[in-house]
Amino acid sequence: MDRQPLRLGARKFGPNDFALMAIINRTPDSFYDSGATYDLDDALLRLDDAVAEGADIIDVGGVKAGNGPVVGADEELRRTADFVSEARARHPHLVISIDTWRAGVADKLCSLGADLINDTWAGHDPELPAVAASHGAGLVCSHSGGLGPRTDPHRPAYDDVVADVMETVTGLADKAMAAGVRRDGILIDPTHDFGKNTRHSLELTRRLGELVDTGWPVLVALSNKDFVGETLDLDKDHRLPGTLAATAVSAWLGARVFRAHNVAETRQALDMVASIRGDRPPAVARRGLA
């Protein structure tokens, strides 16, 4: 399948474009920032900074991915709806993604201006594709190894983790199309760490080209994850170099959307890969011309 343009909201990304997705967590217990953008004013400041640093997409979530206190749909909306409305007003052409597995939450947030539903729990709510289709929104199809929302893996095992991921995400993508989601609004995400151990996530990164060859645009969410920390034996505050290495490899192998906490550094890494690949000229070229 040929690589096709990706259309999200007001933006169109060509087959050779790298789209940077900035993470903004409206949670008090995020694993990485521990609630730094839980307050609305702090979240909006981070939004403006992320756009200035080169973000094409922002991804807002109201529920921590891992274990923690129960967060119902009403509370998830309370944490995210005001931000989505304000983000849409401040940045009319920015792509707004919502990180939720709940169709009801997605429906409300899309009505407020969200352009993409980032379903990191692999179709747990089967109504999500219909919601995306009804709003003309995009959809991320992911792999969680059969685990439900907010479930950590315990001794996950696969005969071939890449084959399992490919079967799951392409199947979900086909179902999304059948439900009416636009072909050019569907992404697939191998979903590093979710339902996987560190060796699985490393193998997925190494063999990412196999997912790219399906023709579906590939999103990778690598930022400061445990597989980076375990590979280098580093805590969450010291994983940026490892994250950027995994980002560069994934970009070279054909990933197109990159979900990241560290926006400026990730933008530089992606721009460098694009320039090495020949898709982006140097910002300046003075060397040897004096």
C-alpha positions as CSV (number, residue, x, y, z in Angstrom):
1,M,0.0,0.0,0.0
2,D,1.4,3.4,-1.0
3,R,2.1,6.0,1.7
4,Q,-0.7,8.6,1.5
5,P,-1.2,12.1,2.9
6,L,-2.6,12.4,6.4
7,R,-5.4,14.9,7.0
8,L,-6.2,15.9,10.6
9,G,-8.4,19.0,11.2
10,A,-7.2,21.9,9.2
11,R,-3.8,20.3,8.5
12,K,-2.6,18.0,5.7
13,F,0.7,16.1,6.2
14,G,2.5,14.7,3.2
15,P,4.0,11.2,3.1
16,N,7.5,12.6,3.9
17,D,6.3,15.1,6.7
18,F,7.1,14.5,10.3
19,A,4.2,15.6,12.6
20,L,5.1,16.4,16.2
21,M,2.4,15.7,18.9
22,A,3.0,17.5,22.2
23,I,1.7,15.9,25.4
24,I,-0.4,17.9,27.8
25,N,-1.8,15.9,30.7
26,R,-4.7,17.4,32.7
27,T,-4.1,14.9,35.5
28,P,-2.7,15.4,39.0
29,D,-0.7,12.2,38.8
30,S,1.0,11.9,35.4
31,F,4.0,9.6,35.6
32,Y,6.3,12.2,33.9
33,D,5.3,15.7,35.1
34,S,3.4,14.8,38.3
35,G,0.6,17.2,37.6
36,A,2.5,20.2,36.1
37,T,-0.3,21.0,33.7
38,Y,-3.3,19.9,35.8
39,D,-4.2,23.5,36.4
40,L,-5.9,25.1,33.4
41,D,-3.7,28.2,33.4
42,D,-0.5,26.0,33.5
43,A,-1.9,23.8,30.7
44,L,-2.6,26.8,28.5
45,L,0.9,28.2,29.1
46,R,2.3,24.8,28.1
47,L,0.1,24.8,25.0
48,D,1.4,28.1,23.8
49,D,5.0,27.1,24.5
50,A,4.5,23.8,22.6
51,V,3.2,25.5,19.6
52,A,6.1,28.0,19.6
53,E,8.5,25.1,19.9
54,G,7.2,23.4,16.8
55,A,4.3,21.2,17.8
56,D,1.8,20.4,15.0
57,I,-0.6,18.5,17.2
58,I,-1.3,18.6,20.9
59,D,-2.6,15.5,22.7
60,V,-4.6,16.1,25.9
61,G,-5.6,13.5,28.4
62,G,-7.6,13.5,31.6
63,V,-6.8,10.1,32.9
64,K,-3.4,8.7,33.8
65,A,-2.5,5.7,31.7
66,G,-1.3,3.5,34.6
67,N,-2.8,2.4,37.9
68,G,-4.3,5.1,40.1
69,P,-7.5,6.4,41.6
70,V,-10.7,5.7,39.5
71,V,-11.5,8.6,37.2
72,G,-15.1,8.5,35.8
73,A,-16.2,10.0,32.6
74,D,-17.7,13.1,34.2
75,E,-14.4,13.9,35.9
76,E,-12.4,13.2,32.7
77,L,-14.6,15.7,30.9
78,R,-14.2,18.3,33.7
79,R,-10.4,18.0,33.4
80,T,-10.3,18.3,29.6
81,A,-13.3,20.1,28.1
82,D,-12.4,23.7,29.1
83,F,-8.9,23.1,27.8
84,V,-10.0,21.8,24.4
85,S,-12.4,24.8,24.0
86,E,-9.7,27.3,24.9
87,A,-7.1,25.6,22.7
88,R,-9.4,25.6,19.7
89,A,-10.0,29.4,20.2
90,R,-6.3,30.2,20.7
91,H,-5.0,28.1,17.8
92,P,-7.5,27.7,15.1
93,H,-5.2,25.6,12.8
94,L,-3.6,23.4,15.5
95,V,-4.6,19.7,15.4
96,I,-6.2,18.8,18.8
97,S,-6.0,15.2,19.8
98,I,-7.8,13.7,22.8
99,D,-6.3,10.7,24.6
100,T,-9.4,8.8,25.7
101,W,-10.9,5.3,25.4
102,R,-14.4,6.4,26.2
103,A,-16.8,7.1,23.3
104,G,-19.0,9.5,25.3
105,V,-16.0,11.6,26.3
106,A,-14.7,11.6,22.7
107,D,-18.1,12.7,21.4
108,K,-18.2,15.7,23.7
109,L,-14.6,16.8,23.1
110,C,-14.9,16.5,19.3
111,S,-18.0,18.7,19.5
112,L,-15.8,21.3,21.2
113,G,-13.2,21.2,18.5
114,A,-11.0,18.1,18.8
115,D,-9.8,16.6,15.5
116,L,-8.3,13.3,16.5
117,I,-9.2,10.5,19.0
118,N,-6.1,8.8,20.4
119,D,-7.4,5.5,21.6
120,T,-4.4,4.0,23.4
121,W,-6.5,1.0,24.7
122,A,-7.0,-0.8,21.4
123,G,-10.7,-0.4,20.8
124,H,-11.9,-1.1,24.4
125,D,-15.0,0.9,23.6
126,P,-16.3,-0.3,20.2
127,E,-18.3,2.9,19.7
128,L,-15.2,5.1,19.2
129,P,-15.0,4.6,15.4
130,A,-18.6,5.7,15.0
131,V,-17.9,8.8,17.1
132,A,-14.8,9.7,15.0
133,A,-16.8,9.2,11.8
134,S,-19.7,11.3,13.0
135,H,-17.4,14.3,13.6
136,G,-15.1,13.8,10.6
137,A,-12.3,13.2,13.2
138,G,-9.2,11.0,12.9
139,L,-8.6,7.9,14.9
140,V,-5.4,6.2,16.3
141,C,-5.6,2.4,16.3
142,S,-3.4,0.9,18.9
143,H,-2.2,-2.4,20.5
144,S,-2.4,-3.2,24.2
145,G,-1.9,-7.0,24.1
146,G,-5.5,-7.6,25.1
147,L,-5.3,-5.5,28.3
148,G,-8.1,-3.2,29.4
149,P,-7.6,0.4,30.3
150,R,-5.0,1.3,33.0
151,T,-3.7,-2.2,33.3
152,D,0.0,-2.9,33.6
153,P,1.4,-6.0,31.8
154,H,2.4,-9.0,33.8
155,R,4.8,-11.4,32.0
156,P,3.4,-10.7,28.5
157,A,4.4,-13.3,25.9
158,Y,4.1,-13.3,22.1
159,D,5.3,-15.8,19.4
160,D,6.1,-12.7,17.4
161,V,5.2,-9.4,18.9
162,V,5.4,-7.5,15.6
163,A,3.1,-9.9,13.9
164,D,0.6,-9.6,16.8
165,V,0.8,-5.8,16.7
166,M,0.3,-5.7,12.9
167,E,-2.7,-8.0,13.0
168,T,-4.4,-6.0,15.8
169,V,-3.8,-2.4,14.5
170,T,-4.5,-3.2,10.8
171,G,-7.7,-5.0,11.9
172,L,-8.8,-2.0,13.9
173,A,-7.9,0.3,11.0
174,D,-10.1,-1.7,8.7
175,K,-13.0,-1.6,11.2
176,A,-12.6,2.1,11.5
177,M,-12.9,2.5,7.7
178,A,-15.9,0.3,7.7
179,A,-17.5,2.5,10.4
180,G,-17.0,5.6,8.2
181,V,-13.7,7.0,9.5
182,R,-11.8,8.7,6.7
183,R,-8.9,6.7,5.2
184,D,-6.6,9.7,5.5
185,G,-7.5,10.2,9.1
186,I,-6.5,6.8,10.5
187,L,-3.1,6.1,12.2
188,I,-1.7,3.0,13.7
189,D,0.4,2.9,16.9
190,P,2.4,-0.1,18.1
191,T,1.9,1.4,21.6
192,H,5.3,0.8,23.2
193,D,5.2,-0.5,26.8
194,F,1.4,-1.1,26.7
195,G,1.0,-4.9,27.1
196,K,4.7,-5.3,26.5
197,N,8.1,-5.7,28.2
198,T,11.2,-3.8,27.3
199,R,12.5,-6.4,24.9
200,H,9.2,-6.3,23.0
201,S,9.3,-2.5,22.7
202,L,12.9,-2.6,21.5
203,E,12.0,-5.2,18.8
204,L,9.0,-3.1,17.7
205,T,11.3,-0.2,17.3
206,R,13.9,-2.3,15.4
207,R,11.3,-3.7,13.1
208,L,9.1,-0.6,12.7
209,G,9.5,-0.7,9.0
210,E,7.2,-3.7,8.8
211,L,4.4,-1.5,10.2
212,V,5.3,1.3,7.9
213,D,5.0,-1.1,4.9
214,T,1.3,-1.6,5.7
215,G,0.7,1.8,4.2
216,W,-1.0,3.1,7.3
217,P,0.6,6.2,8.9
218,V,2.5,5.1,12.0
219,L,2.4,7.1,15.2
220,V,5.0,6.3,17.9
221,A,4.7,7.3,21.6
222,L,8.3,6.8,22.9
223,S,8.7,9.7,25.2
224,N,10.5,8.9,28.5
225,K,8.9,5.5,28.6
226,D,9.9,2.6,30.8
227,F,11.5,0.7,27.9
228,V,14.0,3.6,27.5
229,G,14.6,3.7,31.2
230,E,15.2,0.0,31.6
231,T,17.4,-0.2,28.5
232,L,19.7,2.5,29.9
233,D,18.9,2.0,33.7
234,L,17.7,5.6,34.1
235,D,14.9,7.2,36.0
236,K,12.2,9.2,34.2
237,D,14.1,12.5,34.5
238,H,17.2,11.3,32.6
239,R,15.6,9.5,29.6
240,L,15.7,12.3,27.0
241,P,18.8,11.2,25.1
242,G,17.5,7.6,24.9
243,T,14.1,8.9,23.8
244,L,15.7,11.0,21.0
245,A,17.7,8.1,19.8
246,A,14.6,5.9,19.6
247,T,12.8,8.8,17.9
248,A,15.5,9.2,15.2
249,V,15.5,5.5,14.5
250,S,11.7,5.5,14.2
251,A,11.8,8.5,11.9
252,W,14.4,7.0,9.7
253,L,12.3,3.8,9.4
254,G,9.2,5.7,8.4
255,A,7.2,6.7,11.4
256,R,5.2,9.9,10.7
257,V,3.7,11.2,14.0
258,F,5.7,11.5,17.2
259,R,4.1,11.9,20.7
260,A,6.5,13.7,22.9
261,H,7.0,15.6,26.2
262,N,10.1,17.4,25.2
263,V,8.9,19.3,22.2
264,A,11.8,21.6,21.2
265,E,14.4,18.7,21.4
266,T,12.2,16.3,19.5
267,R,11.6,18.9,16.8
268,Q,15.3,19.3,16.3
269,A,15.8,15.6,16.1
270,L,13.1,15.2,13.5
271,D,14.4,18.1,11.5
272,M,17.9,16.6,11.5
273,V,16.6,13.3,10.3
274,A,14.5,15.0,7.6
275,S,17.6,16.9,6.4
276,I,19.8,13.8,6.3
277,R,17.1,12.0,4.4
278,G,17.0,14.9,1.9
279,D,13.5,16.1,2.6
280,R,14.4,19.3,4.4
281,P,17.2,21.8,3.4
282,P,19.5,23.1,6.1
283,A,18.2,26.2,7.9
284,V,21.4,28.0,6.9
285,A,24.3,26.9,4.7
286,R,27.3,29.2,5.2
287,R,30.1,26.7,5.7
288,G,32.8,26.9,3.0
289,L,31.2,29.9,1.3
290,A,33.2,32.7,3.0
